[in-house]
Amino acid sequence: MGKTTGRKKRIVITTAALLAIGGGAAFAYWTGVGTTSTAVTSGSESALTVEVTSLASGVLTPGGPGQSAEITVTNPGKGVQKLNNVVVKVAESDGSPWAAITGCSKDDFSVAATVDNVTQIEGGKHVKGTVTIQMVNGNYNQDACKGVSVPLYVSVN
């Protein structure tokens, strides 16, 4: 009996010690700080595109009514792009000065553009506006402007 009791006592004490050690380990933890960094390359957006429908038929005359056309500014990209302004001027299709005809120049015309009151265009969306051209009434002979095809250049940024 003494051996069995001693053995049982050792088992009970060992089990209690293991539980105490194991139980204490369950509440222990390490503290630490972790960091990470990564870089994502941003892409460049596609340029805004501009489309102008044909001007209304008719002729421009000094001081006469202007002609208007619809303008559409489209963001073909995926992200939002800011529309700062729309500029329209009498110029060649690449924006270079119009090769004026003797006696008729860009100064004989007034041009303007208006676009919906939008400052940002979401990807794949567009905004609409109007381009208007009018012949100014100069205090000089403007016969050289008769029948002239006046090129308009529209740019957005």
N, C-alpha and C positions, 0 to 999 in steps of 0.2 A: 503494500500500500504506500509506503513512503516513497518508493520510486515513482509510482504512478502519480501521486500527488505532486511530487517535485517536478515531474515532467509536465503535468497539466499547468502548474504554476509558471514554468518557463514559457510554455506556449501562450498562456494568457498574457504574461509580461511582454513577450516578444510581439504578439499581435497588437497589444496596446501601444507599444513603442512604434511599431510600423504604422499604425493608424495615426499616431501623433505626428510622426514625420511626414507621412503621406498627406494627411489632412492639412498640415502646415504648408506643404508645397502647393496645394490647390489654391492658396490665397497669395502666393508669392508671384511677382511679375517683374519684368524688366521695363524700364522706361527708355525711350529713345526718340530721336528726331529723324524723320525721313524727308528727303527733298528729291525733286525730280525736275528736269527741264527738258523742253523739246522745242523745236523750231518748225513752224509751218510756213511754207513759202506762199506769199500772196501773189495772185495773178494780176494781170493788167486787164482792164475791161475793154471791150470793143468800143470803138468810137461811136458817139451818137450819130445817127443818120438823119438826113433832112430830105424831104420830098416836097416839091412844090407842084401843084396842079397848074394847068395852063391858065393864063390870065383870061379874063372874060374878053369876048370879042369886042372890037371897037377900036377907035383910034384915039391917041392922046393929042390934045390940042392945048396951046398955051392958056393956062388958067382954067381949062376945062375939067370935066370930071375925071377922077382917077380910075384905075382898074385894080381889081383885087383878085387874089388867088388864095386858095387854102394851102397852109403849110402843115406838115406833119413831122414832128421830131420823135424819133424812135430810139429806144435803148435796146439794142440787140443782145446785150450781155445778160448775165445772171444776177448781178448785184445792182444796188441802187446807185444811180449817178445823179450828180447835182447839175441842174441846168442854170447857169449863171446869167447868160444873156443870149439874145438872138440879134445878129447884125445882118442887115441887108444893104447892099450898095450896088450902084451901077458899075460893073466890072466883068472881066472875062470869067470863064468857068473855073479857072484856077485861082481866081482872086486878083490877078494882075490887072493893072489899069486898062480900062476900055480904050481900044484904039479908036478914039473919037474921029468923027468926020469933020472936016473943016467947016466951022460955023455951028457945030452941034456937039456938045460934050455932056459929061455926067452932070455938070452944073445946071443943065437945062431940065433936070428931073429931080423930083423929091420922092424918096422911098422911105418906107417904114414897115416895121414888123411888130405884130403883137402876138403873144402866145398865152394860152390859158394860164391863170395865176398859179403856176406850179413851180416849185423850186427843185423838186426831186422827181426822177422818173424811175420807177421800179423796173427790174429786169424783164424784158419781153413786153413792156408797155410803151405807150406813146402819148403825146399831148398834141393838141391841134392849135392852130393860130391862123393869122392872116398876114399876107404880104400885100402892100398897096404901093402903087407907083402913080405919080401924077406929073404932068408937065408944068413947070413953073411958068408964070407969065413974066418973061423978061422984058425990060424996057429997051429992046433991040430986035432986029429982024431974026426970026427963028425959022425961016423957010428951010434951012439946011436940015432940020429935024423931021421934015415931012417924009413919011414912009420908012423911017429908020427902024430897024429892029434893035431894041435896047436890051442888052444882056443884064440880067440880075444875078448877083452872087449872094447866097445866103450862107452864113456860117453860125454855128452854135458852139458854146463852150460852157 
